[in-house]
């Protein structure tokens, strides 16, 4: 897996889709989006502005999210896309060339692996995977099936950051021996929400997918899934990966650390959150 600009990804996907054909007005890259929440909506807006691709598939376990995405697609002048509840059904569609994954974190690896096995190229949101083992499996499947997989850490396409890294390589501050990634991001308490019936139109079983079955609560759904171990990995796996990515880039894309140490915990709030809200990690 590598880091590319989104534009380069789609240009490359066109080549991967067929080395012999020339893309024309009626021969655009078919894009399927998996997960139509906040980030998935952003994906939809971005792809709608790219002339050589077309959003042809919308996949989400929530009917209301699919309806909102269809409305946004129509507003942008796009044709109506096919709707899917199960991503595997969308992957089986020959009209889909590439898939864009914006699911909760616990789905990233399996959604990417299934897409590679189905012959699709992939853009998947950060973090690449829920854990390190899953990340290695994603790399193996991408290599095995000769697929392009781009992880959306999103920092490496910014011109000012590219220039900054170039200056670091040229020795503007001397030898780089340490990098610190800091994020002081205030998040309010999520409170406590009771168990309640699954809302109409939501396939809760598919939302949980590879995670353990849990009763539905509002906090376990929508954005707050980040703060439960079953579906997210806290803010170090949410915002933290942005900081760590830039640190690794600045250090010269160093390999795995010899040792790591992390401390912290969940402080002050008495609410449903399980993951730490304060954390400090060191990698040697």
C-alpha positions in Angstrom: 0.0 0.0 0.0 1.2 3.5 -0.8 0.3 7.1 -0.5 -1.0 8.9 -3.7 -3.0 11.9 -4.5 -6.6 11.0 -5.1 -6.3 12.2 -8.7 -3.3 10.0 -9.3 -5.2 7.1 -7.8 -8.1 7.4 -10.2 -5.7 7.9 -13.2 -3.9 4.7 -12.1 -7.2 2.9 -11.6 -8.1 3.6 -15.2 -4.9 1.9 -16.3 -5.5 -1.0 -14.0 -9.1 -1.4 -15.2 -7.9 -1.9 -18.7 -4.5 -1.4 -20.3 -5.9 -1.3 -23.8 -9.0 0.9 -23.7 -9.1 4.7 -23.8 -11.5 6.3 -21.4 -14.2 8.3 -23.1 -17.3 10.2 -22.0 -19.3 7.0 -21.7 -16.5 4.9 -20.3 -15.7 6.4 -16.9 -14.4 4.6 -13.9 -17.2 3.2 -11.8 -16.9 4.0 -8.1 -18.7 2.3 -5.3 -18.7 3.9 -1.9 -19.0 1.8 1.3 -20.2 3.8 4.3 -22.2 7.0 3.7 -21.8 8.9 7.0 -19.6 11.9 7.5 -16.5 10.8 5.6 -18.5 8.8 3.0 -20.5 12.0 2.2 -17.2 13.8 1.7 -16.1 11.0 -0.7 -19.3 11.4 -2.6 -18.7 15.1 -3.0 -15.1 14.6 -4.1 -15.9 11.9 -6.7 -18.8 13.9 -8.1 -16.3 16.6 -9.1 -13.9 14.2 -11.0 -14.9 14.0 -14.6 -13.4 10.7 -15.5 -15.3 8.7 -12.8 -18.9 8.1 -11.9 -20.4 7.0 -8.6 -22.4 3.9 -9.6 -22.8 2.2 -6.3 -23.9 3.3 -2.8 -23.5 0.9 0.1 -24.6 1.5 3.7 -26.4 -0.6 6.3 -28.6 2.4 7.0 -31.4 3.2 4.6 -31.6 6.8 5.6 -27.9 7.3 4.8 -28.4 5.8 1.3 -31.3 8.1 0.7 -29.3 11.2 1.7 -26.5 10.1 -0.6 -28.8 9.6 -3.5 -30.2 13.1 -2.9 -26.7 14.6 -2.9 -25.7 12.7 -6.0 -28.8 14.1 -7.8 -28.0 17.6 -6.6 -24.5 17.3 -8.1 -26.0 16.3 -11.4 -25.1 12.6 -11.2 -27.2 9.7 -12.3 -28.9 7.6 -9.7 -26.6 4.9 -8.3 -27.5 1.3 -7.4 -28.0 0.8 -3.6 -26.6 -2.0 -1.5 -26.8 -3.1 2.1 -24.2 -5.8 1.8 -20.8 -4.6 0.4 -20.2 -8.1 -1.1 -23.2 -7.6 -3.4 -21.7 -4.3 -4.6 -18.3 -5.9 -5.1 -19.9 -8.5 -7.4 -21.2 -5.8 -9.7 -19.0 -5.6 -12.9 -19.9 -1.9 -13.2 -17.8 -1.1 -10.1 -14.1 -0.7 -10.9 -12.9 0.8 -7.6 -14.4 1.1 -4.1 -14.0 3.8 -1.6 -14.4 2.7 2.0 -15.5 5.0 4.8 -16.9 2.4 7.3 -16.2 2.2 11.1 -12.6 1.2 11.7 -13.3 -2.5 12.6 -14.6 -3.0 9.0 -11.6 -1.4 7.1 -9.5 -4.6 6.8 -12.2 -7.0 5.8 -13.9 -4.6 3.4 -10.5 -4.0 1.7 -9.6 -7.7 1.5 -13.0 -8.6 0.0 -12.6 -5.8 -2.5 -9.2 -7.0 -3.6 -10.4 -10.5 -3.9 -13.2 -9.2 -6.1 -10.7 -7.5 -8.4 -11.4 -3.9 -7.3 -8.9 -1.2 -6.5 -9.4 0.5 -3.1 -9.3 3.8 -1.3 -9.8 3.2 2.4 -10.0 5.7 5.1 -7.5 5.9 8.0 -6.6 4.1 10.1 -5.7 1.4 7.5 -6.8 -1.3 9.9 -8.1 -1.9 13.4 -4.8 -3.6 14.4 -1.3 -4.4 12.9 -2.2 -8.0 12.0 -5.1 -6.9 9.8 -2.8 -4.4 8.1 -0.4 -7.1 7.0 -3.3 -9.2 5.7 -4.5 -6.2 3.6 -1.0 -5.8 2.1 -0.8 -9.6 1.3 -4.2 -9.5 -0.4 -3.4 -6.3 -2.4 -0.1 -7.9 -3.6 -1.7 -11.3 -4.3 -4.5 -9.9 -6.4 -2.4 -7.1 -8.0 -4.6 -4.3 -6.6 -3.9 -0.7 -5.8 -4.8 0.1 -2.2 -4.5 3.7 -1.0 -4.9 4.6 2.7 -6.4 8.0 3.3 -3.9 9.4 5.9 -4.5 12.6 3.8 -1.4 14.5 4.9 1.0 13.6 2.1 -0.8 15.4 -0.7 -0.6 18.9 0.9 1.9 21.0 -1.1 3.2 22.9 2.0 3.9 19.6 3.8 5.6 18.1 0.7 7.8 21.2 0.6 8.5 21.0 4.3 9.6 17.4 4.0 11.9 18.3 1.1 13.5 20.9 3.2 14.0 18.4 6.1 15.7 16.0 3.6 18.0 18.9 2.5 19.1 19.4 6.1 17.4 22.8 6.9 17.4 22.0 10.6 20.2 19.5 10.6 19.9 15.8 11.4 16.4 14.8 12.3 16.5 12.5 15.3 13.1 13.0 16.9 9.5 13.8 15.9 6.6 14.8 18.2 3.0 14.7 17.1 0.7 16.6 19.4 -3.0 16.9 19.4 -4.9 18.7 22.2 -8.4 18.2 20.9 -11.2 18.9 23.3 -14.0 16.3 23.0 -17.1 16.7 25.1 -18.5 13.8 27.1 -20.7 11.4 25.1 -23.0 10.8 28.1 -24.9 7.6 28.5 -27.5 6.2 26.2 -29.8 3.2 27.1 -30.4 0.1 25.1 -33.3 0.6 22.7 -34.8 -1.1 19.6 -32.9 -0.9 16.4 -34.2 2.1 14.3 -36.2 1.2 11.2 -34.1 0.8 8.1 -30.9 0.0 10.0 -29.2 -3.5 9.6 -27.5 -3.6 13.0 -26.1 -7.0 12.5 -24.2 -5.9 9.4 -23.1 -2.7 11.1 -21.4 -4.8 13.8 -20.1 -7.3 11.2 -16.9 -8.9 12.6 -17.4 -7.3 16.0 -19.3 -9.0 18.8 -23.0 -8.7 18.9 -24.1 -5.9 21.2 -27.5 -4.4 21.9 -28.2 -1.2 20.0 -27.6 2.1 21.7 -27.3 5.6 20.1 -23.7 5.9 21.5 -22.6 2.7 19.8 -23.8 4.1 16.4 -23.0 7.1 14.4 -19.7 8.9 15.3 -19.4 7.6 18.8 -18.5 4.1 17.7 -14.9 5.5 17.7 -14.9 5.2 21.5 -15.9 1.6 21.9 -13.2 -1.2 21.6 -15.5 -3.4 19.4 -15.7 -0.9 16.6 -13.0 1.8 17.1 -9.6 2.3 18.6 -9.9 5.6 20.4 -8.5 9.0 19.3 -5.0 7.6 18.9 -6.5 5.5 16.1 -8.7 8.4 14.9 -6.8 11.7 15.1 -3.5 10.2 16.3 -2.7 8.4 13.1 -2.6 11.8 11.3 0.1 13.0 13.7 2.1 9.7 13.7 2.0 9.6 9.9 3.7 13.0 9.6 6.2 12.0 12.3 7.2 8.9 10.3 7.4 10.8 7.1 9.6 13.4 8.7 11.9 10.8 10.2 12.3 9.2 6.8 9.6 6.5 6.9 11.4 4.5 9.5 10.5 0.8 10.0 8.9 -0.8 13.0 10.0 0.5 16.4 12.4 -1.5 18.7 10.1 -0.8 21.6 7.0 1.2 22.4 5.5 2.6 25.6 2.1 4.1 26.0 0.3 5.5 29.1 -2.9 7.3 29.7 -6.5 6.4 30.3 -10.0 7.8 30.5 -10.2 10.7 32.9 -12.9 13.0 34.3 -16.0 11.9 32.3 -18.4 9.3 33.6 -20.0 8.2 30.4 -20.2 5.2 28.0 -16.8 5.8 26.4 -14.4 2.8 26.8 -11.2 4.0 25.0 -8.7 6.5 26.6 -9.4 10.2 26.2 -5.8 11.1 27.2 -2.9 9.1 25.9 0.9 9.5 25.3 2.8 7.0 23.2 6.6 6.8 22.6 8.2 4.8 19.8 11.9 4.1 19.7 
